[in-house]
Amino acid sequence: PISGFLGFTFSFLAVSLTAIVFPFIKKDVFENSPVAWRVKGIPVISIIGVVSTVFVGYAMSRILVDKTYTPNLGFGDIGGLIVVVAGAIIFYVARAYRRSKGVNIDQRYKEIPIE
């Protein structure tokens, strides 16, 4: 069976890397959040992001090497990569289309919406 674990790990990796840099890129949003915790001056979310990145990186390496998670054919690994690349292409094409219609998607998602 073809596993979707590789695709999941890409999304987990994106979240983990974002957690590392978020307090430094969006300082005002981070400082005003209820979880602006620090340990010895380092944001806890960044520490968790580093730990998570290590585990996700290990999971990705195991998924790409261990054929228990994918079929013995190379398509399982390549198929996961194709899905990620296709998603990125669709995103950037849709973003360019919306921009040509006067809608700036980047501006709409620049801040976390108020709940």
C-alpha positions, -999 to 999 in steps of 0.1 A, spaced: 0 0 0 11 35 -7 16 55 25 8 92 29 34 96 57 59 114 35 33 141 27 24 144 64 61 149 73 64 178 49 36 197 66 50 188 100 84 200 89 69 233 77 52 239 111 83 230 130 105 254 110 79 281 114 79 276 151 116 282 153 116 315 134 81 329 143 91 347 175 119 365 156 100 374 125 67 383 141 80 398 174 49 419 181 25 390 176 46 367 197 51 392 225 14 399 227 4 362 228 -5 344 260 24 319 254 53 343 250 73 321 274 111 321 274 138 298 290 170 317 295 159 343 269 150 317 242 114 314 232 100 281 243 82 277 209 115 279 191 130 252 214 100 230 207 104 237 170 140 226 171 132 193 189 103 187 165 124 194 135 149 167 147 122 141 151 105 150 118 138 149 100 144 114 114 109 103 104 115 116 69 148 97 66 132 65 78 102 69 54 126 74 25 148 45 34 125 19 50 103 2 25 78 -8 52 62 26 48 62 27 10 59 1 -17 91 -15 -30 86 5 -62 101 39 -62 68 55 -69 58 59 -32 87 82 -25 85 100 -59 47 102 -57 49 120 -23 73 145 -37 52 150 -68 22 159 -47 41 185 -27 56 201 -59 22 201 -76 7 217 -45 33 244 -46 28 251 -83 -10 253 -78 -6 277 -49 17 301 -68 -4 300 -99 -35 307 -79 -18 335 -60 -6 351 -92 -41 348 -107 -57 364 -76 -31 392 -76 -40 399 -113 -76 404 -101 -65 429 -74 -66 405 -44 -34 404 -24 -35 370 -7 -2 377 11 -17 407 28 -48 388 39 -28 362 57 -1 384 71 -15 382 106 -33 356 126 -71 364 124 -88 374 156 -112 347 168 
